[in-house]
Amino acid sequence: MTQGWTREKPTALLVLADGTVIEGKGIGATGRVQAEVCFNTALTGYQEILTDPSYLG
């Protein structure tokens, strides 16, 4: 669905090992994936977290 100049992002679910479910808006490819969650408290530069090798593994 398009609203003005932006396209609405698909709904995403983050399901944690303890069963907690967090709903949000997805970015990138759609589908199911199992992955690690990275946590960062930086006020700036958070975009680089997606490709920062220090978060690998």
Backbone torsions as a table, in degrees:
resi	resn	phi	psi	omega
1	MET	NA	133.5	178.9
2	THR	-106.3	132.0	177.1
3	GLN	-121.2	103.8	-176.4
4	GLY	65.7	-125.4	-177.8
5	TRP	-94.5	-1.7	-177.9
6	THR	-113.7	153.3	177.0
7	ARG	-105.3	132.8	-179.4
8	GLU	-65.2	133.5	179.9
9	LYS	-79.8	147.1	179.7
10	PRO	-70.4	153.7	175.9
11	THR	-68.7	142.7	177.7
12	ALA	-129.5	149.5	176.6
13	LEU	-121.1	134.7	171.9
14	LEU	-108.8	114.7	-178.5
15	VAL	-110.1	116.8	-177.7
16	LEU	-87.6	163.5	-177.3
17	ALA	-58.3	-29.4	-179.3
18	ASP	-85.0	4.6	178.4
19	GLY	94.8	-5.3	177.4
20	THR	-64.2	133.5	179.2
21	VAL	-117.9	126.3	179.0
22	ILE	-119.5	126.1	-179.2
23	GLU	-98.2	142.2	179.0
24	GLY	-158.4	-161.7	178.4
25	LYS	-108.5	131.4	-177.5
26	GLY	-80.7	155.1	171.6
27	ILE	-131.9	151.6	178.1
28	GLY	82.1	-153.0	-176.0
29	ALA	-68.0	153.3	177.0
30	THR	-98.8	158.4	179.5
31	GLY	131.3	-171.2	179.5
32	ARG	-102.4	143.5	178.6
33	VAL	-152.0	148.4	173.3
34	GLN	-111.8	126.5	-174.5
35	ALA	-153.6	175.3	177.1
36	GLU	-89.7	146.8	177.1
37	VAL	-101.1	129.5	176.6
38	CYS	-101.2	137.8	-179.8
39	PHE	-119.2	132.4	-179.4
40	ASN	-146.0	139.8	-178.2
41	THR	-107.1	12.0	-179.0
42	ALA	-63.7	142.9	177.5
43	LEU	-84.8	-24.9	178.5
44	THR	-133.8	159.6	177.2
45	GLY	77.0	9.8	-177.3
46	TYR	-64.3	-21.9	-179.8
47	GLN	-62.7	-32.1	-178.1
48	GLU	-69.8	-16.3	-179.0
49	ILE	-58.0	-33.3	-177.1
50	LEU	-62.8	-26.8	-177.6
51	THR	-121.9	4.6	-178.0
52	ASP	-71.8	118.4	-177.6
53	PRO	-64.2	-18.5	179.9
54	SER	-68.1	-16.0	178.1
55	TYR	-92.7	-1.5	-177.9
56	LEU	-64.9	131.2	175.6
57	GLY	75.4	NA	NA
